[in-house]
Amino acid sequence: MLLRIPSVLTAAQVAQCRAALNQAEWADGRATAGHQSSQVKHNLQVPDGHPIARELGDMILAALERTPLFLTAALPLKVVPPLFNRYEGGGTYGTHIDGAIWQIAGTPHRVRTDLSATLFLTAPDDYDGGELTVEDTLGVHRVKLPAGDLFLYPGTSLHHVTPVTRGARISAFFWIQSMVRDDAQRTLLFDLDMAIQQVRIGLPEHPSAVQLTNVYHNLLRQWADT
């Protein structure tokens, strides 16, 4: 499932992120890439564990907890603390796939990367290029969202970022281990939950709402890993 989640951050929160990141030290993004990915990765990142990254990451994690669409779609069990990258001057990231397991720096904790997420922090008109390009069985999807919007996609997807030829593209990125590891099962649960919500709005007294909710939770109980 590929999903745009609008307005995860407010305009004020985006401005706060941008102001803080302007004061951060940026390093070669290849430091967090595996051997194969490092050969096609040309961007900058705020070093993992940097105080600014931790502060802004906590704000983003709190915002995600207040975003029902994210919770419904991702069914998060663990979320990697957000990292921050910057593409400019032709910066790009060639076709790659994210590693299956992410080790959280300085801890013994590991996260299975069921879902990948990019949170855009730069307005689309402020830079040329920089499209997040995700491949799936239906083709190639190019994504360039307003600042504050999140794009969620399976961690199993091949993807790349096209060269930024004007301005700078700044974003947060992170991974999620879902309670439901299988993307097809998560998609079914998401579609069912969306349908239940529509029934509750359109037919609030209809018994089908309870019946559908029963089906949802029994499927979740069967598929969830907690």
N, C-alpha and C positions, 0 to 999 in steps of 0.2 A: 504494500500500500504506500502510495506517495500522497502526502497531505500537507497543504499549506495551513498554518495556524496563525491567524492574524492577531496583531496587537498583544503579543506576549509581554512586551515592554511598552510603557507609555512614552510619549514624546519627551517628557521630562527625564525619564529613566535612560532613554537613548542618549540624550544630551549629557547626562551624568557619566555614562559609560565613555562617551567620546572625550569628554574633558579629562577624565582620569587616564585614559589610554594615551592621550597626548603627553602625559607626564611619565609614561612607563618606558623602560628600556626594552628595545626590540632585538631579538636574536635570530639567527638563521633557523628557519623552520624545519630544516632537515634533522635537527636534534631529536625530534620525536617521531621520525619516520623509520620504518624498517629498511633493510638493505635495498630491496627492490624499489620501494616507493621513494627513497631518498634520491634516486637517479632522475626522477621526473618532478621533484618538488622544488619550487623556486618561490619562496615567500618568506615573510617574517612572522615571528610569534613572540608573544610575551612569555618569558621563561616559566615553565611549570613551577608552581609554588610561590611565584612572585606575590608580594602583599597586595598589589592592585588587582591581580588576577583572582586572588582569593576573595577580596572584598566584592568585586563585581560578580564573581561566580556565585557567591551566597545570595546576592540580590536576584540573579537570574533563577536560581533554584527555588527561591521563595515565590517568584512570579509564576513559575511552572506549577507550583502547588495550588495556585489560585486560578489556573487555566483549565476548566473542565474538559475542553476538547483534547488537550494534550493527555490528560489522565485517562480519558476514555479510549483514545487511540493507542497510546503506548502501554497502558497498564504497567507502569514502571515498578520494578522491584529495587533496582539500583541505578543511580545516575552518576556518571563520571563528572567530577567538578569541571565546569566549563573552562576551555582554553580560548585564546584569542589570537587571530591571525590577521595579516595585512598583505595585500597584493597591490603592487604599484610598479611603474616602470617596466612593463612587460612581464611582471610576475605571473606565474601560472603553476598549475599542478596537473601533470599529465594523468592519463587513465590509470587507475589503481583501485584496489579494494582495501578496505580498512581491516586491520588485524582482528582476528576472532576474539582475542582476549586482551583487555587493557589492564595493566598493572598500575594501580594508583600510587604515585610516587611517595616514598617515605612511609608506606604502610604495607602490611601483608595482604591487603585486599585486592582481589581481581574481579573484573566485571566482564561478562560475556556481552559482546557488542551486537545485540539483536537489532538495534535501531541506531541510525546515525541522524544527527540533527545539526542544522546550520541556522543560527540566529543572526539575521542581517542587521548591521548597525550603521550602514551608509545608505543614503537615499539613492535610488537607481540613476537619477540624472547627474549625480556627482562623479560618476566614473563610466568609462566605456569598457566593454568586455566584462570579464569577471563572472560570467554565467556559470552557476553550478549545473553541470550536465550529467544526468543520471540515466543509465541504460537499464531497460527491462525488456520483457518479452513483447511489449507493445511498441518498442522503438526507443528513441532518444528524447529526453525531456530536458529543456533548458529553463533554468529557474533564476530569476533576478527579482527579489521581492522588496517592498518598502521597508525602511528601517523599523525595527521592532517586531517584524514578522518572522516566524519560524518555519523552516521546511524540514519535514520528517520523512525518512525513507529507510528501507531495509538495509541493514549493515552488509548484507550479501550482495549489494549492487555494485557493479563497476561504475565509476564516476570520475569526473575531472572538473577542473576550474579553468575556463578559457583565459588567455592573457589579458591583463588589464593594461590598456594602452593610453588611458587618460585618467588622472585623478588616482584615488586610492579606494580600495574595497576593504572594509574592516568588518569583521564578524566574530561571533563566538561560535564555537563548535564543541560537540560533546557526544557521548554515546550512552545508550540506555540498555540495561538488561531488563527485559520484560518478564512479567510473571508467566506470560504465554510465549514460548520461544518461537513457535511456528508462525510465519507471516500470514499464511492463509487462514489459520485459526483466529489470529488477532483481527484480521479483516472481517471475518464472519461475525465475531463478537461486536466489532465496531458498528457494522451495518445493522445488526440486531438492536444494539443500544440506541442508535439514531432513530430506528423505527419505533421503539418503545416510547421514546421522548415525544415523537409526533403523535402517537396514539394518546398519550397522557394530555397533550395540548388539545387535540381535536375531539377526543371522546373520553373525557376524564372519568366518567362513571362506568365505562365499558369494562366488563370482566376480562376481556382479552389482554388488557394492560398487565393484570396480575399473572395471567397464563404465560405471556411472553417473558415477563420478568423471571418467572420460574424457570423457563427454558434457558434464559441467559445465565442465571446463576448456577444451574446444573451443568451447563457446558463449561463455565469458568471453573467450577469445582473439579471437573474432569481433566481439564487441560492445564490448570495453573500449577506452577512450580514456585513455592515460596520458602 
